[in-house]
């Protein structure tokens, strides 16, 4: 079976989205634990966006 570039792109988008949500929830949990939910949420979202970009760029560079 051939691997198509579109399949890799879709897979990387799914994985990136899951990483984003996972980082956001970990940040929220840490913020809740330390008593500042908003800071934890925004920290988790920032890390999630960075992780999503890394996954997407690695999929683009595999061509």
Protein Blocks (a to p, Z undefined) as FASTA:
>chain_A
ZZdfklmmmmmmmmmmmmmmmmmmmmmmmmmmnopaklmmmmmmmmmmmmmmmmmmmmmm
mZZ
